[in-house]
Amino acid sequence: MAERMADAVVKRLLVKKLVETKDEAAARGAVRKVLMENLQAEERLDAEARQILMEHTREIRDAAVDYARLLAMLKGKLARERGFIL
């Protein structure tokens, strides 16, 4: 997925003449690396949010709170605390 995204990003940047590069493959590689790091950070954030919710399963169940909404809110809070943009 990161490979296709990197290809698309670099292609659009080049077509719109927002960047110039002598080595398109290296540019795609750099963009892919950044995308992979971002996706991995988001996966870690998601895992941490799920772990926190698992630790509070009983309270969540007793309060009849929507798990998906609570997960999204917690991920957003963790992301803001870490300066991570989702």
N, CA and C atoms as a LAMMPS dump frame, in Angstrom:
ITEM: TIMESTEP
0
ITEM: NUMBER OF ATOMS
258
ITEM: BOX BOUNDS ff ff ff
-5.0000000000000000e+02 5.0000000000000000e+02
-5.0000000000000000e+02 5.0000000000000000e+02
-5.0000000000000000e+02 5.0000000000000000e+02
ITEM: ATOMS id mol type element x y z
1 1 1 N 0.822 -1.179 0
2 1 2 C 0 0 0
3 1 3 C 0.879 1.261 0
4 2 1 N 1.918 1.272 0.819
5 2 2 C 2.804 2.442 0.873
6 2 3 C 3.496 2.659 -0.468
7 3 1 N 3.796 1.577 -1.16
8 3 2 C 4.451 1.678 -2.474
9 3 3 C 3.553 2.41 -3.464
10 4 1 N 2.28 2.003 -3.526
11 4 2 C 1.34 2.655 -4.45
12 4 3 C 1.094 4.104 -4.064
13 5 1 N 0.998 4.355 -2.765
14 5 2 C 0.792 5.731 -2.304
15 5 3 C 1.993 6.599 -2.664
16 6 1 N 3.195 6.083 -2.451
17 6 2 C 4.406 6.841 -2.775
18 6 3 C 4.47 7.136 -4.262
19 7 1 N 4.16 6.136 -5.081
20 7 2 C 4.143 6.347 -6.532
21 7 3 C 3.176 7.472 -6.908
22 8 1 N 1.979 7.434 -6.326
23 8 2 C 0.962 8.431 -6.648
24 8 3 C 1.384 9.827 -6.18
25 9 1 N 1.945 9.921 -4.992
26 9 2 C 2.363 11.222 -4.456
27 9 3 C 3.461 11.83 -5.32
28 10 1 N 4.476 11.045 -5.617
29 10 2 C 5.591 11.555 -6.416
30 10 3 C 5.116 11.937 -7.807
31 11 1 N 4.275 11.11 -8.396
32 11 2 C 3.76 11.4 -9.734
33 11 3 C 3.002 12.73 -9.741
34 12 1 N 2.131 12.941 -8.765
35 12 2 C 1.359 14.186 -8.713
36 12 3 C 2.257 15.391 -8.479
37 13 1 N 3.233 15.247 -7.599
38 13 2 C 4.152 16.355 -7.336
39 13 3 C 4.935 16.73 -8.594
40 14 1 N 5.361 15.729 -9.346
41 14 2 C 6.113 15.982 -10.571
42 14 3 C 5.232 16.586 -11.66
43 15 1 N 4.036 16.042 -11.82
44 15 2 C 3.115 16.541 -12.848
45 15 3 C 2.742 17.994 -12.577
46 16 1 N 2.5 18.323 -11.319
47 16 2 C 2.126 19.695 -10.968
48 16 3 C 3.347 20.606 -10.833
49 17 1 N 4.511 20.013 -11.077
50 17 2 C 5.779 20.758 -11.023
51 17 3 C 6.005 21.428 -9.669
52 18 1 N 5.602 20.713 -8.605
53 18 2 C 5.82 21.204 -7.249
54 18 3 C 7.201 20.811 -6.738
55 19 1 N 7.783 19.793 -7.352
56 19 2 C 9.142 19.364 -7.022
57 19 3 C 9.859 18.983 -8.308
58 20 1 N 11.163 19.012 -8.219
59 20 2 C 11.995 18.515 -9.304
60 20 3 C 12.934 17.477 -8.702
61 21 1 N 13.227 16.46 -9.481
62 21 2 C 14.136 15.432 -8.991
63 21 3 C 14.933 14.864 -10.154
64 22 1 N 16.15 14.497 -9.864
65 22 2 C 16.98 13.833 -10.862
66 22 3 C 16.809 12.325 -10.771
67 23 1 N 16.358 11.865 -9.604
68 23 2 C 16.208 10.432 -9.367
69 23 3 C 14.807 10.146 -8.824
70 24 1 N 13.897 9.88 -9.731
71 24 2 C 12.506 9.643 -9.348
72 24 3 C 12.365 8.433 -8.431
73 25 1 N 13.146 7.404 -8.679
74 25 2 C 13.086 6.203 -7.841
75 25 3 C 13.494 6.521 -6.402
76 26 1 N 14.519 7.338 -6.233
77 26 2 C 14.96 7.724 -4.891
78 26 3 C 13.889 8.562 -4.191
79 27 1 N 13.22 9.425 -4.958
80 27 2 C 12.142 10.239 -4.396
81 27 3 C 10.997 9.346 -3.919
82 28 1 N 10.633 8.368 -4.762
83 28 2 C 9.579 7.42 -4.362
84 28 3 C 9.999 6.648 -3.118
85 29 1 N 11.259 6.257 -3.052
86 29 2 C 11.757 5.531 -1.889
87 29 3 C 11.686 6.365 -0.617
88 30 1 N 12.037 7.646 -0.722
89 30 2 C 11.987 8.526 0.443
90 30 3 C 10.547 8.731 0.914
91 31 1 N 9.641 8.939 -0.035
92 31 2 C 8.231 9.122 0.316
93 31 3 C 7.68 7.831 0.916
94 32 1 N 8.036 6.695 0.333
95 32 2 C 7.578 5.395 0.852
96 32 3 C 8.052 5.198 2.294
97 33 1 N 9.294 5.568 2.567
98 33 2 C 9.846 5.411 3.921
99 33 3 C 9.051 6.24 4.93
100 34 1 N 8.764 7.484 4.562
101 34 2 C 7.994 8.353 5.455
102 34 3 C 6.588 7.791 5.669
103 35 1 N 5.965 7.327 4.595
104 35 2 C 4.625 6.741 4.707
105 35 3 C 4.638 5.498 5.586
106 36 1 N 5.632 4.647 5.42
107 36 2 C 5.734 3.428 6.236
108 36 3 C 5.901 3.777 7.709
109 37 1 N 6.752 4.747 7.996
110 37 2 C 6.953 5.162 9.384
111 37 3 C 5.651 5.691 9.974
112 38 1 N 4.909 6.465 9.182
113 38 2 C 3.65 7.023 9.638
114 38 3 C 2.618 5.924 9.875
115 39 1 N 2.514 4.989 8.95
116 39 2 C 1.557 3.887 9.093
117 39 3 C 1.901 3.02 10.299
118 40 1 N 3.177 2.77 10.522
119 40 2 C 3.593 1.982 11.672
120 40 3 C 3.305 2.712 12.98
121 41 1 N 3.52 4.018 12.999
122 41 2 C 3.224 4.803 14.192
123 41 3 C 1.724 4.771 14.482
124 42 1 N 0.923 4.848 13.434
125 42 2 C -0.527 4.786 13.626
126 42 3 C -0.947 3.41 14.136
127 43 1 N -0.322 2.352 13.649
128 43 2 C -0.624 1.005 14.14
129 43 3 C -0.272 0.874 15.616
130 44 1 N 0.874 1.429 16.017
131 44 2 C 1.264 1.384 17.434
132 44 3 C 0.276 2.174 18.287
133 45 1 N -0.159 3.314 17.789
134 45 2 C -1.131 4.14 18.488
135 45 3 C -2.444 3.381 18.654
136 46 1 N -2.885 2.722 17.603
137 46 2 C -4.113 1.937 17.639
138 46 3 C -3.996 0.794 18.643
139 47 1 N -2.864 0.107 18.64
140 47 2 C -2.651 -1.004 19.58
141 47 3 C -2.656 -0.503 21.021
142 48 1 N -2.033 0.644 21.262
143 48 2 C -2 1.196 22.609
144 48 3 C -3.407 1.583 23.067
145 49 1 N -4.177 2.196 22.176
146 49 2 C -5.544 2.581 22.521
147 49 3 C -6.382 1.343 22.827
148 50 1 N -6.236 0.31 22.027
149 50 2 C -6.984 -0.938 22.283
150 50 3 C -6.583 -1.562 23.612
151 51 1 N -5.292 -1.519 23.932
152 51 2 C -4.812 -2.074 25.203
153 51 3 C -5.4 -1.306 26.38
154 52 1 N -5.427 0.012 26.27
155 52 2 C -6.001 0.828 27.343
156 52 3 C -7.472 0.489 27.53
157 53 1 N -8.197 0.341 26.435
158 53 2 C -9.615 -0.007 26.534
159 53 3 C -9.808 -1.408 27.105
160 54 1 N -8.916 -2.329 26.754
161 54 2 C -9.009 -3.684 27.307
162 54 3 C -8.845 -3.667 28.824
163 55 1 N -8.008 -2.768 29.305
164 55 2 C -7.79 -2.657 30.751
165 55 3 C -9.031 -2.122 31.468
166 56 1 N -9.941 -1.509 30.717
167 56 2 C -11.142 -0.919 31.303
168 56 3 C -12.417 -1.541 30.737
169 57 1 N -12.325 -2.79 30.332
170 57 2 C -13.456 -3.479 29.706
171 57 3 C -14.691 -3.471 30.594
172 58 1 N -14.511 -3.765 31.858
173 58 2 C -15.653 -3.848 32.772
174 58 3 C -16.378 -2.499 32.87
175 59 1 N -15.616 -1.421 33.034
176 59 2 C -16.238 -0.099 33.15
177 59 3 C -16.967 0.276 31.859
178 60 1 N -16.363 -0.069 30.735
179 60 2 C -16.979 0.233 29.441
180 60 3 C -18.283 -0.535 29.288
181 61 1 N -18.255 -1.808 29.639
182 61 2 C -19.45 -2.639 29.528
183 61 3 C -20.546 -2.138 30.468
184 62 1 N -20.174 -1.803 31.704
185 62 2 C -21.16 -1.332 32.681
186 62 3 C -21.754 0.011 32.292
187 63 1 N -20.991 0.84 31.607
188 63 2 C -21.467 2.163 31.216
189 63 3 C -22.224 2.13 29.889
190 64 1 N -22.228 0.999 29.222
191 64 2 C -22.915 0.839 27.931
192 64 3 C -22.447 1.89 26.926
193 65 1 N -21.134 2.064 26.844
194 65 2 C -20.533 3.029 25.935
195 65 3 C -20.206 2.33 24.616
196 66 1 N -20.353 3.035 23.515
197 66 2 C -20.026 2.493 22.202
198 66 3 C -18.508 2.332 22.085
199 67 1 N -18.052 1.097 21.957
200 67 2 C -16.62 0.794 21.932
201 67 3 C -15.914 1.491 20.768
202 68 1 N -16.51 1.459 19.599
203 68 2 C -15.872 2.063 18.417
204 68 3 C -15.7 3.569 18.605
205 69 1 N -16.694 4.213 19.143
206 69 2 C -16.602 5.667 19.377
207 69 3 C -15.556 5.964 20.444
208 70 1 N -15.538 5.181 21.495
209 70 2 C -14.557 5.363 22.552
210 70 3 C -13.141 5.144 22.029
211 71 1 N -12.954 4.135 21.179
212 71 2 C -11.65 3.861 20.581
213 71 3 C -11.193 5.043 19.731
214 72 1 N -12.093 5.578 18.92
215 72 2 C -11.756 6.717 18.072
216 72 3 C -11.387 7.939 18.913
217 73 1 N -12.124 8.172 19.976
218 73 2 C -11.835 9.308 20.846
219 73 3 C -10.48 9.139 21.535
220 74 1 N -10.201 7.938 22.013
221 74 2 C -8.942 7.679 22.695
222 74 3 C -7.761 7.793 21.735
223 75 1 N -7.913 7.251 20.519
224 75 2 C -6.849 7.392 19.516
225 75 3 C -6.59 8.862 19.206
226 76 1 N -7.647 9.639 19.088
227 76 2 C -7.502 11.07 18.834
228 76 3 C -6.773 11.772 19.964
229 77 1 N -7.107 11.417 21.186
230 77 2 C -6.458 12.03 22.351
231 77 3 C -4.982 11.667 22.401
232 78 1 N -4.673 10.391 22.213
233 78 2 C -3.268 9.958 22.216
234 78 3 C -2.496 10.625 21.089
235 79 1 N -3.11 10.741 19.931
236 79 2 C -2.44 11.366 18.789
237 79 3 C -2.135 12.834 19.081
238 80 1 N -3.101 13.548 19.658
239 80 2 C -2.871 14.964 19.984
240 80 3 C -1.76 15.114 21.006
241 81 1 N -1.743 14.242 22.012
242 81 2 C -0.702 14.312 23.044
243 81 3 C 0.682 14.102 22.468
244 82 1 N 0.767 13.311 21.409
245 82 2 C 2.067 12.982 20.818
246 82 3 C 2.397 13.814 19.583
247 83 1 N 1.494 14.717 19.223
248 83 2 C 1.735 15.545 18.045
249 83 3 C 1.625 14.772 16.752
250 84 1 N 0.836 13.722 16.77
251 84 2 C 0.652 12.841 15.608
252 84 3 C -0.642 13.223 14.913
253 85 1 N -0.603 13.413 13.615
254 85 2 C -1.799 13.759 12.858
255 85 3 C -2.365 12.5 12.221
256 86 1 N -3.612 12.215 12.543
257 86 2 C -4.259 11.021 11.983
258 86 3 C -4.799 11.288 10.603
